[in-house]
Amino acid sequence: MPLAYWIADAEAAIGINRSTLFGYIEDGKIPSRKIGASTVIRHCDLEASLDATPFSAATMKAWAER
């Protein structure tokens, strides 16, 4: 597992496009770092941002039906 992802790798890792990813970065939802001119996202920050997002309505419904 990498310590950090370049932007293209982060996009692929979570299945979103470049503009959505940069929107999340600009909104502070996904922290990023600069290494020279390159933007990187640490694996732990990407994982934490996903953990902080709400569950989908379908997931909540399935859990309620258990």
Buried (B, 14 or more C-beta within 10 A) or exposed (E): EEEBBBBEBBBEBBEBEEEEBBEBBEEEEBBBEEEEEEBBBBBEBBEEBEEEEEEEEEEEEEEEEE
